[in-house]
Amino acid sequence: MFIIVNGKQIELPETVQTVQGLLAHYNLENRIVVVEVNQEIITKENYETTSLSHGDVVEIVHFVGGG
């Protein structure tokens, strides 16, 4: 399936079907992130149950420290 992540179209492996799977795919599952799917913020409690579909638009924001 193809989705848009942070403005870029990507093809997901068949094994990635949820927000949690997407975060694991990008090695972000243990980081503090904000995820939006089709302009709706997804709470961390719903990452495992929020399915992704062909054409979804996902924004992932993670925080980077520095100074």
C-alpha positions as CSV (number, residue, x, y, z in Angstrom):
1,M,0.0,0.0,0.0
2,F,1.1,3.5,-0.6
3,I,0.7,6.3,2.0
4,I,2.1,9.8,2.4
5,V,4.4,10.3,5.4
6,N,5.6,13.8,6.1
7,G,4.9,14.9,2.6
8,K,6.6,11.9,0.8
9,Q,4.8,9.0,-0.8
10,I,6.1,5.7,0.4
11,E,5.2,2.1,-0.2
12,L,4.7,0.1,3.0
13,P,5.6,-3.5,3.4
14,E,2.5,-5.8,3.8
15,T,3.4,-6.4,7.4
16,V,2.9,-2.7,8.3
17,Q,-0.8,-2.2,8.9
18,T,-1.1,0.1,12.0
19,V,0.4,3.3,13.3
20,Q,2.4,1.2,15.8
21,G,3.8,-0.9,12.9
22,L,4.7,2.3,11.0
23,L,6.6,3.7,14.0
24,A,8.5,0.4,14.4
25,H,9.3,0.5,10.6
26,Y,11.0,3.8,11.2
27,N,12.5,2.8,14.6
28,L,10.5,5.4,16.4
29,E,8.5,3.1,18.6
30,N,10.4,4.1,21.8
31,R,10.5,7.8,21.2
32,I,8.2,10.6,22.1
33,V,6.2,11.4,18.9
34,V,3.0,13.0,17.8
35,V,1.2,11.1,15.0
36,E,-1.5,12.6,12.8
37,V,-3.4,10.4,10.3
38,N,-5.6,12.3,7.8
39,Q,-5.5,15.4,10.0
40,E,-6.5,13.6,13.2
41,I,-4.1,13.3,16.1
42,I,-3.8,9.7,17.2
43,T,-3.2,9.1,20.9
44,K,-0.5,6.7,22.0
45,E,-3.1,4.3,23.4
46,N,-4.6,3.9,19.9
47,Y,-1.3,3.3,17.9
48,E,-1.9,-0.5,17.9
49,T,-5.5,-0.3,16.9
50,T,-5.4,2.5,14.3
51,S,-5.2,0.9,10.9
52,L,-3.5,2.5,7.9
53,S,-5.1,2.4,4.5
54,H,-3.9,3.1,1.0
55,G,-3.7,6.8,0.4
56,D,-3.6,7.9,4.1
57,V,-1.7,11.0,4.9
58,V,0.4,10.7,8.0
59,E,2.5,13.3,9.8
60,I,5.0,12.1,12.4
61,V,6.7,14.7,14.6
62,H,9.5,13.7,16.9
63,F,11.5,15.8,19.2
64,V,15.2,16.3,18.8
65,G,17.3,17.7,21.7
66,G,20.1,20.1,21.3
67,G,21.2,23.5,22.0
